[in-house]
Amino acid sequence: MDNIRSTKKKRASEEIKYTMKKILITGASGFVGSRIVAALQATYELITPSHAELDITSEEAAESFINRTQPDAILHLAALSNT
């Protein structure tokens, strides 16, 4: 029974890996973001905009950027620091 669960879990993981190709990562140059980028860059197409390319404080700008780039997933890791 454990072998069947393991096989199903592996197949689900592989399916996610192959269907999700493009990931938008905000805060990619930060502490956490840079490590996530390093871990995922060999497997996925990463979209890592700078603040100049994507103003996350503007709903309209964020929506427009997402519509243009069409990511399969979004990791929002941007944060205010030194405040």
C-alpha positions in Angstrom: 0.0 0.0 0.0 2.8 2.4 0.8 4.4 1.7 -2.6 1.1 2.7 -4.3 1.0 6.0 -2.4 4.6 6.7 -3.1 4.0 6.1 -6.8 0.9 8.3 -6.9 2.8 11.1 -5.0 5.7 10.9 -7.4 3.4 11.0 -10.5 1.6 14.1 -9.0 4.9 15.8 -8.4 6.1 15.1 -11.9 2.8 16.3 -13.4 3.2 19.6 -11.5 6.8 19.9 -12.6 5.9 19.5 -16.3 2.8 21.6 -16.4 4.1 24.6 -14.4 6.8 26.2 -16.5 6.9 29.9 -15.8 7.1 31.4 -12.3 7.0 35.1 -11.5 9.1 35.9 -8.4 8.9 39.3 -6.8 11.8 40.2 -4.5 14.1 37.9 -6.4 17.2 39.9 -5.5 16.5 39.7 -1.8 17.7 37.2 0.8 14.9 34.6 0.4 14.2 35.4 -3.2 17.8 34.9 -4.4 17.9 31.5 -2.8 14.6 30.5 -4.4 15.9 31.6 -7.7 19.1 29.6 -7.3 17.0 26.5 -6.4 14.5 26.8 -9.3 16.4 28.4 -12.2 17.5 25.1 -13.7 14.0 23.7 -13.8 11.7 26.6 -14.5 11.5 29.7 -16.6 11.7 32.5 -14.0 10.4 36.0 -14.3 12.3 38.2 -11.8 11.4 41.8 -12.4 13.3 44.6 -10.7 11.3 47.3 -8.9 11.8 49.5 -12.0 10.1 46.8 -14.1 7.3 46.1 -11.7 5.9 48.5 -9.1 4.1 46.0 -6.8 2.5 48.9 -4.9 0.4 49.7 -8.0 -2.5 47.2 -8.6 -2.8 48.3 -12.2 0.9 47.9 -12.9 0.9 44.5 -11.3 -2.1 43.3 -13.2 -0.7 44.6 -16.5 2.6 42.9 -15.8 1.0 39.6 -15.0 -1.3 39.7 -18.0 1.8 40.4 -20.3 4.0 37.7 -18.8 1.3 35.0 -18.1 3.1 33.2 -15.3 1.9 29.8 -14.2 2.6 30.7 -10.6 3.6 33.7 -8.5 5.9 33.8 -5.5 5.5 37.2 -3.9 8.7 37.6 -1.8 9.2 41.3 -2.0 9.4 43.1 1.3 10.2 46.5 2.7 13.5 46.5 4.6 15.5 49.0 6.6 12.3 50.8 7.7 
